[in-house]
Amino acid sequence: MERNSSQTSGGIMWFFRNRGFDDKSINEMFKRCKRLESVQKERASENWEYLRSIGIEERKLPHIVSKCPKILALGLNEKLIPMVECLATLGTRPTEVASAIAKFPHILSHSVEEKLCPLLAFFQAMGVPEKQVGKIVLLNPRLISYSIESKLTETVNFLASLGLTREGTIGKVLVKNPFIMGYSVEKRLRPTSEFLKSLGLAEVDLQKVVINFPEVLCRDENKILRHNFSFLESCGFNHGQIATLVTGYPPILIKSINNSLKPRIRFLIDTMGRRLDEAADYPDFFRHSLKKRLERRYKLLSRRNISCSLSEMLDCDQKKFLLKFDLIGGFT
C-alpha cells in the first residue's frame, strides 16, 4: 500500500524513514495498524523517546515498533506511562520492564485496570506468592493477552484434574514455568500427560513431574518424548526401567539424544565398564555433567582402583566426595 505525497509530507513517513525503516516495512505497518494514518510525527517521536528513556536500546526499537506499530499511536500519559509504571512495581531490576516490552510489545496496548490487575489477582488466587506474581508476568508478558475465563482457567482446570491443588501446587508450577499457560490443553498438555501415563507413571509420579519439571509436560509428545523413549529402548532399557528413569529424572525424555544421552550411555558402558541396570537404578546419572563430574570423578577413583556405586560416586558435593574416598589433595 503506497502512501501518497500529502501523507508523506505529513511527517509520519519521514519519521519512519529517518529511523531506518524501508518502504516495505513501513507499508506493512500501515496495513496492520490503520491508526498510523492519523498519527503525527510529534506523537510518534514522543512515544519513541519515552521507550528509549525506560531502558529499551535504540537498536531494538525498530523491531519492537514493527511488531506492534500501535505503540506509536497510543497516548503517552493515558496508556504507555501507566502501564510501564505498573510493570515497574512488579520487578526487582530496572531492566526487567524493558526486557518484557521487547519480548511482547503488545503488553503496552492493554489496559492496566481491565487486563493487568485481573491477571495479577488471578495468579494470587492460584496461590502464587505476591512477590512472585510480577516475576511471572515479566518473564512471560504474553500472558496479558490471554483470556482468564477461557484460556487460563482451562489450563488451571487441567492441572487440577491431575491432582494438583488450586491454592498451592498449581501456583508453584506457574512460578517455575509461566509459559505452560500458553500451550493448548487438548493439543499439547493432555496428550503429553497421557503419554507419560502410558509409560507406567502412577498419578503421584505424574504430579511430581508436573511440579518439578513442568517443561516436560510442554514438549511435543510425537516429536520429542516418543523419540527419546525409542532411543532408550534401542539402548537396551526395558519398559519398566524406562518408567523408573522417567520417574526419577523426567528431563531424560527431553534431553538431546546426541549431545546428552548418547555420550553418557557410551561413557557408562565403554569407559566405566558398567551395566545399563546401574543407570536404571540411579536415574540422576543423566543429570550430572559429563565433563565436570562424571569424567573427573571416574578418573580420580580409577587412579586408586576404588569401586563404588553410581550414587556413592555422584550423589554428593565435591568436598564430601573427596573426603568420602580419602582423595584430598588428589583432585586436579
DOKENU-323117 format. One record per residue (C-alpha): residue in one letter; chain; x, y, z. Coordinates in nm, 4 decimals, always signed. Layout:
<lomars>
{lomar "A","A",{X,Y,Z}},
...
</lomars>
This chain:
<lomars>
{lomar "M","A",{+0.0000,+0.0000,+0.0000}},
{lomar "E","A",{+0.1664,+0.3192,-0.1132}},
{lomar "R","A",{+0.1454,+0.6469,+0.0760}},
{lomar "N","A",{+0.0512,+0.9470,-0.1394}},
{lomar "S","A",{+0.2580,+1.2683,-0.1416}},
{lomar "S","A",{+0.0371,+1.4550,+0.1026}},
{lomar "Q","A",{+0.0668,+1.1743,+0.3567}},
{lomar "T","A",{+0.4398,+1.1582,+0.3067}},
{lomar "S","A",{+0.4765,+1.5300,+0.3693}},
{lomar "G","A",{+0.2569,+1.4934,+0.6765}},
{lomar "G","A",{+0.5563,+1.3705,+0.8691}},
{lomar "I","A",{+0.4925,+1.0116,+0.9762}},
{lomar "M","A",{+0.6621,+0.8675,+0.6667}},
{lomar "W","A",{+0.9558,+1.0946,+0.7302}},
{lomar "F","A",{+0.9593,+0.9750,+1.0935}},
{lomar "F","A",{+0.9914,+0.6123,+0.9864}},
{lomar "R","A",{+1.2493,+0.6699,+0.7156}},
{lomar "N","A",{+1.4561,+0.8838,+0.9472}},
{lomar "R","A",{+1.4828,+0.5847,+1.1813}},
{lomar "G","A",{+1.5924,+0.3359,+0.9192}},
{lomar "F","A",{+1.2637,+0.1734,+0.8144}},
{lomar "D","A",{+1.2372,+0.0833,+0.4457}},
{lomar "D","A",{+0.9217,+0.1393,+0.2406}},
{lomar "K","A",{+0.8207,-0.2271,+0.2531}},
{lomar "S","A",{+0.8233,-0.2446,+0.6325}},
{lomar "I","A",{+0.6516,+0.0946,+0.6573}},
{lomar "N","A",{+0.3675,-0.0167,+0.4311}},
{lomar "E","A",{+0.3327,-0.3408,+0.6262}},
{lomar "M","A",{+0.2892,-0.1422,+0.9465}},
{lomar "F","A",{+0.0240,+0.0784,+0.7860}},
{lomar "K","A",{-0.1654,-0.2327,+0.6752}},
{lomar "R","A",{-0.1608,-0.3778,+1.0248}},
{lomar "C","A",{-0.2384,-0.0551,+1.2103}},
{lomar "K","A",{-0.4849,+0.1800,+1.0418}},
{lomar "R","A",{-0.4420,+0.4279,+1.3281}},
{lomar "L","A",{-0.0995,+0.5208,+1.1917}},
{lomar "E","A",{-0.2800,+0.7122,+0.9167}},
{lomar "S","A",{-0.3660,+0.9886,+1.1614}},
{lomar "V","A",{-0.0582,+0.9790,+1.3855}},
{lomar "Q","A",{+0.1529,+1.2935,+1.3822}},
{lomar "K","A",{+0.5296,+1.2642,+1.3881}},
{lomar "E","A",{+0.5356,+1.4590,+1.7164}},
{lomar "R","A",{+0.3395,+1.1881,+1.8985}},
{lomar "A","A",{+0.5408,+0.9116,+1.7338}},
{lomar "S","A",{+0.8654,+1.0840,+1.8311}},
{lomar "E","A",{+0.7453,+1.1396,+2.1861}},
{lomar "N","A",{+0.6499,+0.7742,+2.2307}},
{lomar "W","A",{+0.9735,+0.6578,+2.0694}},
{lomar "E","A",{+1.1818,+0.8716,+2.3039}},
{lomar "Y","A",{+0.9847,+0.7543,+2.6064}},
{lomar "L","A",{+1.0522,+0.3897,+2.5205}},
{lomar "R","A",{+1.4195,+0.4739,+2.4886}},
{lomar "S","A",{+1.4157,+0.6550,+2.8231}},
{lomar "I","A",{+1.2925,+0.3461,+3.0121}},
{lomar "G","A",{+1.5902,+0.1405,+2.9007}},
{lomar "I","A",{+1.4994,-0.0039,+2.5622}},
{lomar "E","A",{+1.8044,+0.0079,+2.3386}},
{lomar "E","A",{+1.7758,+0.2255,+2.0275}},
{lomar "R","A",{+1.8777,-0.0655,+1.8046}},
{lomar "K","A",{+1.5868,-0.2753,+1.9359}},
{lomar "L","A",{+1.3187,-0.0108,+1.8883}},
{lomar "P","A",{+1.2629,-0.0647,+1.5127}},
{lomar "H","A",{+1.1930,-0.4347,+1.5744}},
{lomar "I","A",{+0.9613,-0.3569,+1.8657}},
{lomar "V","A",{+0.7662,-0.0977,+1.6685}},
{lomar "S","A",{+0.7457,-0.3298,+1.3671}},
{lomar "K","A",{+0.5891,-0.5974,+1.5878}},
{lomar "C","A",{+0.3420,-0.3524,+1.7433}},
{lomar "P","A",{+0.3149,-0.0289,+1.5399}},
{lomar "K","A",{+0.0152,+0.0651,+1.7532}},
{lomar "I","A",{+0.2643,+0.1737,+2.0212}},
{lomar "L","A",{+0.3308,+0.4953,+1.8298}},
{lomar "A","A",{-0.0398,+0.5814,+1.8220}},
{lomar "L","A",{-0.1086,+0.5299,+2.1924}},
{lomar "G","A",{-0.1443,+0.8209,+2.4291}},
{lomar "L","A",{+0.1735,+0.8623,+2.6288}},
{lomar "N","A",{+0.0127,+0.9739,+2.9535}},
{lomar "E","A",{-0.3085,+0.7763,+2.9053}},
{lomar "K","A",{-0.1575,+0.4392,+2.8089}},
{lomar "L","A",{+0.2184,+0.3991,+2.7990}},
{lomar "I","A",{+0.3265,+0.5626,+3.1231}},
{lomar "P","A",{+0.0562,+0.3993,+3.3442}},
{lomar "M","A",{+0.1403,+0.0512,+3.2121}},
{lomar "V","A",{+0.5167,+0.0993,+3.2423}},
{lomar "E","A",{+0.4867,+0.2381,+3.5937}},
{lomar "C","A",{+0.2644,-0.0513,+3.6986}},
{lomar "L","A",{+0.5026,-0.3065,+3.5483}},
{lomar "A","A",{+0.7919,-0.1367,+3.7254}},
{lomar "T","A",{+0.6308,-0.2131,+4.0623}},
{lomar "L","A",{+0.6329,-0.5827,+3.9737}},
{lomar "G","A",{+1.0032,-0.6146,+3.9019}},
{lomar "T","A",{+1.3152,-0.6089,+4.1122}},
{lomar "R","A",{+1.5571,-0.4873,+3.8443}},
{lomar "P","A",{+1.5232,-0.1799,+3.6191}},
{lomar "T","A",{+1.5949,-0.3843,+3.3071}},
{lomar "E","A",{+1.3052,-0.6270,+3.3594}},
{lomar "V","A",{+1.0346,-0.3949,+3.2241}},
{lomar "A","A",{+1.2328,-0.3078,+2.9117}},
{lomar "S","A",{+1.3001,-0.6779,+2.8571}},
{lomar "A","A",{+0.9303,-0.7646,+2.8930}},
{lomar "I","A",{+0.8306,-0.4969,+2.6411}},
{lomar "A","A",{+1.0932,-0.6224,+2.3965}},
{lomar "K","A",{+0.9536,-0.9757,+2.4281}},
{lomar "F","A",{+0.5902,-0.8731,+2.3831}},
{lomar "P","A",{+0.5437,-0.5067,+2.2812}},
{lomar "H","A",{+0.1647,-0.5524,+2.2697}},
{lomar "I","A",{+0.1619,-0.5501,+2.6500}},
{lomar "L","A",{+0.1679,-0.1692,+2.6269}},
{lomar "S","A",{-0.1585,-0.1636,+2.4343}},
{lomar "H","A",{-0.3510,-0.3436,+2.7085}},
{lomar "S","A",{-0.5362,-0.1766,+2.9941}},
{lomar "V","A",{-0.3932,-0.1753,+3.3447}},
{lomar "E","A",{-0.7396,-0.1851,+3.5026}},
{lomar "E","A",{-0.9114,-0.4238,+3.2613}},
{lomar "K","A",{-0.6292,-0.6707,+3.1893}},
{lomar "L","A",{-0.3217,-0.6419,+3.4116}},
{lomar "C","A",{-0.4918,-0.6086,+3.7507}},
{lomar "P","A",{-0.7320,-0.9011,+3.6943}},
{lomar "L","A",{-0.4375,-1.1108,+3.5718}},
{lomar "L","A",{-0.2372,-1.0404,+3.8868}},
{lomar "A","A",{-0.5409,-1.1224,+4.1013}},
{lomar "F","A",{-0.5887,-1.4497,+3.9112}},
{lomar "F","A",{-0.2365,-1.5670,+3.9881}},
{lomar "Q","A",{-0.2646,-1.4690,+4.3522}},
{lomar "A","A",{-0.5839,-1.6734,+4.3753}},
{lomar "M","A",{-0.3817,-1.9716,+4.2474}},
{lomar "G","A",{-0.1535,-1.9423,+4.5471}},
{lomar "V","A",{+0.1310,-1.7616,+4.3747}},
{lomar "P","A",{+0.3182,-1.5545,+4.6364}},
{lomar "E","A",{+0.2766,-1.1813,+4.5826}},
{lomar "K","A",{+0.6482,-1.1275,+4.5203}},
{lomar "Q","A",{+0.6416,-1.3996,+4.2528}},
{lomar "V","A",{+0.3365,-1.2711,+4.0626}},
{lomar "G","A",{+0.5356,-0.9942,+3.8990}},
{lomar "K","A",{+0.8094,-1.2387,+3.8015}},
{lomar "I","A",{+0.5559,-1.4491,+3.6112}},
{lomar "V","A",{+0.4173,-1.1569,+3.4109}},
{lomar "L","A",{+0.7552,-1.0020,+3.3324}},
{lomar "L","A",{+0.9004,-1.3367,+3.2278}},
{lomar "N","A",{+0.6042,-1.4179,+3.0027}},
{lomar "P","A",{+0.4317,-1.0847,+2.9243}},
{lomar "R","A",{+0.2193,-1.2545,+2.6568}},
{lomar "L","A",{+0.0026,-1.3782,+2.9439}},
{lomar "I","A",{-0.1763,-1.0430,+2.9473}},
{lomar "S","A",{-0.3256,-1.1199,+2.6055}},
{lomar "Y","A",{-0.4874,-1.4472,+2.7182}},
{lomar "S","A",{-0.8477,-1.4709,+2.8308}},
{lomar "I","A",{-0.8717,-1.5535,+3.2001}},
{lomar "E","A",{-1.2186,-1.7038,+3.1617}},
{lomar "S","A",{-1.1270,-1.9463,+2.8846}},
{lomar "K","A",{-0.7549,-1.9869,+2.8190}},
{lomar "L","A",{-0.6022,-1.9534,+3.1668}},
{lomar "T","A",{-0.8874,-2.1161,+3.3560}},
{lomar "E","A",{-0.8820,-2.4122,+3.1165}},
{lomar "T","A",{-0.5151,-2.4734,+3.1924}},
{lomar "V","A",{-0.5708,-2.4461,+3.5662}},
{lomar "N","A",{-0.8640,-2.6887,+3.5460}},
{lomar "F","A",{-0.6462,-2.9343,+3.3582}},
{lomar "L","A",{-0.3686,-2.9138,+3.6169}},
{lomar "A","A",{-0.6275,-2.9615,+3.8895}},
{lomar "S","A",{-0.7525,-3.2729,+3.7096}},
{lomar "L","A",{-0.4049,-3.4218,+3.7542}},
{lomar "G","A",{-0.4416,-3.3839,+4.1301}},
{lomar "L","A",{-0.2651,-3.0518,+4.1805}},
{lomar "T","A",{-0.4277,-2.8145,+4.4286}},
{lomar "R","A",{-0.5501,-2.4726,+4.3144}},
{lomar "E","A",{-0.4115,-2.2819,+4.6092}},
{lomar "G","A",{-0.0712,-2.4417,+4.6361}},
{lomar "T","A",{+0.0972,-2.6713,+4.3886}},
{lomar "I","A",{-0.0544,-2.5101,+4.0782}},
{lomar "G","A",{+0.0944,-2.1790,+4.1869}},
{lomar "K","A",{+0.4362,-2.3447,+4.2177}},
{lomar "V","A",{+0.4053,-2.4812,+3.8643}},
{lomar "L","A",{+0.3164,-2.1380,+3.7263}},
{lomar "V","A",{+0.6151,-1.9779,+3.9001}},
{lomar "K","A",{+0.8516,-2.2470,+3.7749}},
{lomar "N","A",{+0.7243,-2.2298,+3.4159}},
{lomar "P","A",{+0.4896,-1.9386,+3.3293}},
{lomar "F","A",{+0.4990,-2.0463,+2.9636}},
{lomar "I","A",{+0.2903,-2.3549,+3.0376}},
{lomar "M","A",{-0.0178,-2.1272,+3.0264}},
{lomar "G","A",{+0.0407,-2.0633,+2.6578}},
{lomar "Y","A",{+0.0121,-2.4248,+2.5463}},
{lomar "S","A",{-0.3095,-2.5818,+2.4272}},
{lomar "V","A",{-0.4567,-2.8259,+2.6768}},
{lomar "E","A",{-0.6050,-3.0519,+2.4104}},
{lomar "K","A",{-0.3228,-3.0335,+2.1561}},
{lomar "R","A",{-0.0223,-3.0445,+2.3883}},
{lomar "L","A",{-0.0667,-3.0798,+2.7645}},
{lomar "R","A",{-0.3240,-3.3588,+2.7731}},
{lomar "P","A",{-0.1596,-3.5763,+2.5025}},
{lomar "T","A",{+0.1747,-3.5443,+2.6797}},
{lomar "S","A",{+0.0244,-3.6382,+3.0166}},
{lomar "E","A",{-0.1474,-3.9395,+2.8602}},
{lomar "F","A",{+0.1804,-4.0488,+2.7056}},
{lomar "L","A",{+0.3536,-4.0261,+3.0452}},
{lomar "K","A",{+0.0773,-4.2376,+3.1976}},
{lomar "S","A",{+0.1212,-4.4937,+2.9201}},
{lomar "L","A",{+0.4842,-4.5396,+3.0283}},
{lomar "G","A",{+0.3615,-4.6638,+3.3643}},
{lomar "L","A",{+0.3826,-4.3481,+3.5731}},
{lomar "A","A",{+0.1446,-4.3531,+3.8675}},
{lomar "E","A",{-0.0697,-4.0478,+3.9450}},
{lomar "V","A",{+0.1645,-3.9319,+4.2201}},
{lomar "D","A",{+0.4650,-3.9703,+3.9874}},
{lomar "L","A",{+0.2943,-3.7677,+3.7157}},
{lomar "Q","A",{+0.2216,-3.4960,+3.9707}},
{lomar "K","A",{+0.5899,-3.4853,+4.0659}},
{lomar "V","A",{+0.6858,-3.4492,+3.7007}},
{lomar "V","A",{+0.4483,-3.1563,+3.6531}},
{lomar "I","A",{+0.5508,-2.9821,+3.9765}},
{lomar "N","A",{+0.9277,-3.0265,+3.9435}},
{lomar "F","A",{+0.9732,-3.0348,+3.5651}},
{lomar "P","A",{+0.6702,-2.8684,+3.4007}},
{lomar "E","A",{+0.8795,-2.8152,+3.0859}},
{lomar "V","A",{+0.8459,-3.1897,+3.0185}},
{lomar "L","A",{+0.4673,-3.1548,+3.0035}},
{lomar "C","A",{+0.5055,-2.8727,+2.7494}},
{lomar "R","A",{+0.7067,-3.0730,+2.4969}},
{lomar "D","A",{+0.5611,-3.2367,+2.1894}},
{lomar "E","A",{+0.4751,-3.5996,+2.2539}},
{lomar "N","A",{+0.5416,-3.7206,+1.8984}},
{lomar "K","A",{+0.8405,-3.5067,+1.8038}},
{lomar "I","A",{+1.0405,-3.5339,+2.1263}},
{lomar "L","A",{+0.9110,-3.7634,+2.4004}},
{lomar "R","A",{+0.8439,-4.0688,+2.1842}},
{lomar "H","A",{+1.1738,-4.0141,+2.0056}},
{lomar "N","A",{+1.3678,-4.0230,+2.3328}},
{lomar "F","A",{+1.1671,-4.3210,+2.4542}},
{lomar "S","A",{+1.2550,-4.5142,+2.1379}},
{lomar "F","A",{+1.6218,-4.4284,+2.1822}},
{lomar "L","A",{+1.6285,-4.5550,+2.5407}},
{lomar "E","A",{+1.4514,-4.8696,+2.4275}},
{lomar "S","A",{+1.7062,-4.9217,+2.1488}},
{lomar "C","A",{+1.9874,-4.8935,+2.4024}},
{lomar "G","A",{+1.8505,-5.1936,+2.5897}},
{lomar "F","A",{+1.6382,-5.0457,+2.8671}},
{lomar "N","A",{+1.3129,-5.2366,+2.9173}},
{lomar "H","A",{+0.9791,-5.0598,+2.9661}},
{lomar "G","A",{+0.9922,-5.0930,+3.3435}},
{lomar "Q","A",{+1.3387,-4.9413,+3.3572}},
{lomar "I","A",{+1.2353,-4.6556,+3.1301}},
{lomar "A","A",{+0.9404,-4.5826,+3.3588}},
{lomar "T","A",{+1.1834,-4.5768,+3.6522}},
{lomar "L","A",{+1.4202,-4.3456,+3.4649}},
{lomar "V","A",{+1.1394,-4.1057,+3.3727}},
{lomar "T","A",{+1.0019,-4.1071,+3.7262}},
{lomar "G","A",{+1.3452,-4.0457,+3.8756}},
{lomar "Y","A",{+1.4683,-3.7926,+3.6198}},
{lomar "P","A",{+1.1847,-3.6723,+3.3900}},
{lomar "P","A",{+1.4088,-3.4497,+3.1685}},
{lomar "I","A",{+1.5541,-3.7697,+3.0236}},
{lomar "L","A",{+1.2595,-3.7536,+2.7808}},
{lomar "I","A",{+1.3513,-3.4076,+2.6500}},
{lomar "K","A",{+1.7317,-3.4099,+2.6652}},
{lomar "S","A",{+1.9237,-3.4062,+2.3387}},
{lomar "I","A",{+1.9993,-3.7618,+2.2324}},
{lomar "N","A",{+2.3243,-3.6806,+2.0526}},
{lomar "N","A",{+2.4546,-3.4175,+2.2926}},
{lomar "S","A",{+2.3402,-3.5581,+2.6247}},
{lomar "L","A",{+2.2004,-3.9117,+2.6419}},
{lomar "K","A",{+2.4213,-4.0946,+2.3932}},
{lomar "P","A",{+2.7558,-3.9623,+2.5296}},
{lomar "R","A",{+2.6591,-4.0526,+2.8880}},
{lomar "I","A",{+2.5482,-4.4041,+2.7989}},
{lomar "R","A",{+2.8638,-4.4555,+2.5936}},
{lomar "F","A",{+3.0748,-4.3354,+2.8872}},
{lomar "L","A",{+2.8856,-4.5588,+3.1298}},
{lomar "I","A",{+2.9356,-4.8734,+2.9253}},
{lomar "D","A",{+3.2539,-4.8247,+2.7212}},
{lomar "T","A",{+3.4655,-4.6246,+2.9649}},
{lomar "M","A",{+3.3351,-4.7138,+3.3099}},
{lomar "G","A",{+3.2533,-5.0737,+3.2164}},
{lomar "R","A",{+2.9175,-5.0621,+3.3937}},
{lomar "R","A",{+2.5777,-5.2036,+3.3015}},
{lomar "L","A",{+2.2611,-5.0205,+3.1970}},
{lomar "D","A",{+2.0921,-5.1594,+3.5076}},
{lomar "E","A",{+2.3062,-4.9331,+3.7228}},
{lomar "A","A",{+2.1802,-4.6221,+3.5435}},
{lomar "A","A",{+1.8234,-4.7502,+3.5729}},
{lomar "D","A",{+1.8755,-4.7841,+3.9476}},
{lomar "Y","A",{+2.0177,-4.4317,+3.9653}},
{lomar "P","A",{+1.8313,-4.2094,+3.7122}},
{lomar "D","A",{+2.0155,-3.8986,+3.8353}},
{lomar "F","A",{+2.3158,-4.0344,+3.6487}},
{lomar "F","A",{+2.1780,-3.8467,+3.3465}},
{lomar "R","A",{+2.1579,-3.5216,+3.5401}},
{lomar "H","A",{+2.5262,-3.4895,+3.6173}},
{lomar "S","A",{+2.7683,-3.3076,+3.3902}},
{lomar "L","A",{+2.9711,-3.5466,+3.1773}},
{lomar "K","A",{+3.2898,-3.3379,+3.1709}},
{lomar "K","A",{+3.2795,-3.1659,+3.5099}},
{lomar "R","A",{+3.1550,-3.4515,+3.7246}},
{lomar "L","A",{+3.1364,-3.7943,+3.5606}},
{lomar "E","A",{+3.4711,-3.7966,+3.3821}},
{lomar "R","A",{+3.6672,-3.6159,+3.6549}},
{lomar "R","A",{+3.5379,-3.8294,+3.9418}},
{lomar "Y","A",{+3.5770,-4.1528,+3.7495}},
{lomar "K","A",{+3.9367,-4.0575,+3.6721}},
{lomar "L","A",{+4.0147,-3.9977,+4.0411}},
{lomar "L","A",{+3.8545,-4.3237,+4.1524}},
{lomar "S","A",{+4.0289,-4.5216,+3.8792}},
{lomar "R","A",{+4.3703,-4.3979,+3.9914}},
{lomar "R","A",{+4.3077,-4.5555,+4.3340}},
{lomar "N","A",{+4.1229,-4.8619,+4.2000}},
{lomar "I","A",{+3.8228,-4.7649,+4.4085}},
{lomar "S","A",{+3.4904,-4.9357,+4.3333}},
{lomar "C","A",{+3.1575,-4.7853,+4.4310}},
{lomar "S","A",{+2.8015,-4.7446,+4.3122}},
{lomar "L","A",{+2.6962,-4.4592,+4.0863}},
{lomar "S","A",{+2.5028,-4.2961,+4.3693}},
{lomar "E","A",{+2.8052,-4.3152,+4.6028}},
{lomar "M","A",{+3.0182,-4.1617,+4.3300}},
{lomar "L","A",{+2.7861,-3.8825,+4.2299}},
{lomar "D","A",{+2.5270,-3.8095,+4.4971}},
{lomar "C","A",{+2.7347,-3.5606,+4.6990}},
{lomar "D","A",{+2.9177,-3.2327,+4.6516}},
{lomar "Q","A",{+3.2871,-3.2184,+4.5658}},
{lomar "K","A",{+3.4124,-3.1734,+4.9207}},
{lomar "K","A",{+3.2160,-3.4716,+5.0551}},
{lomar "F","A",{+3.3244,-3.6816,+4.7581}},
{lomar "L","A",{+3.6926,-3.6159,+4.8262}},
{lomar "L","A",{+3.6532,-3.6838,+5.1986}},
{lomar "K","A",{+3.4449,-3.9967,+5.1452}},
{lomar "F","A",{+3.7121,-4.1637,+4.9332}},
{lomar "D","A",{+4.0136,-4.0038,+5.1044}},
{lomar "L","A",{+4.1071,-3.8120,+4.7902}},
{lomar "I","A",{+4.2024,-3.4806,+4.9484}},
{lomar "G","A",{+4.4951,-3.3417,+4.7541}},
{lomar "G","A",{+4.4315,-3.5709,+4.4596}},
{lomar "F","A",{+4.1824,-3.3525,+4.2760}},
{lomar "T","A",{+4.3218,-3.1501,+3.9864}},
</lomars>
